[in-house]
């Protein structure tokens, strides 16, 4: 099992029935995994946007006497890791953190069943709407770019506004059965609302998010977590991007004509001189 701070927290939270407020705290802790052992309950409450007593109740729900006991537990695990990072500059630390995120993703993928199930859902949806707003827009665009080479009808939803629900309705009318969402921090309220709307319209929602406790979890039929890096001014999303490519592979397995479509595209690209190599 990965020994990264985020991975340890995920393991700690697994198996506990958490309230929406507690899931919010858990999500915040995963996002700030390296800092959590050194935060007071007041500081954590401010970061998560909850009350200080909520943090205390959260610690008790995890089986600790209170938040100080939870923090002591996390501090006991932190020193060995911190010592190894002391000689690294902030850029190296960001790379090392992403490597840990990728290692954790590899371990999660040891059970391929969730991704395989997601691949079947995406392959069978005609059309396939792919949603990603703000920070997640590039992930949705990248997936859609490659998916359109093998899937007959991919519809990219990367702009919000009042037309978003209309485009979901249009996909449903055209026969869509599933929607793929990329959801990354900070999570726009509009994405949460759009997923709730999509579920209400009868779509199965597959979501790639930065943690299993992200705000979109409540409106996802299948959530696939891939942590983001938080060591730089702006988050890094290597693991979510790679998980998107893994989903593409799983979707191709559910499309019997995927290889033929790729070969058709390559032939057309060659005839047009599309690429220089």
Protein Blocks (a to p, Z undefined) as FASTA:
>chain_A
ZZbfklmmmmmmgopacdfklmmmmmmmmmmmmmmmmccfklmmmmnopafklmmmmmmm
nopablklmmmmmmmmmmmmmmmmmmpcfklmmmmmmmmmmmmmmmmmmpmmlmmmmmmm
mmmpccdddddehjlmmmmmmmmmmmmmmpgbdcddfbgcjklmmmmmmmmmnopabdcd
dddddddfklmmmmmmmmmnopacddddfbfkbfklmmcfbdcdddddfkbmbdcffkmm
mmmmmmmmmmmmmmmklmmmmmmmmmmmmmnomafZZ
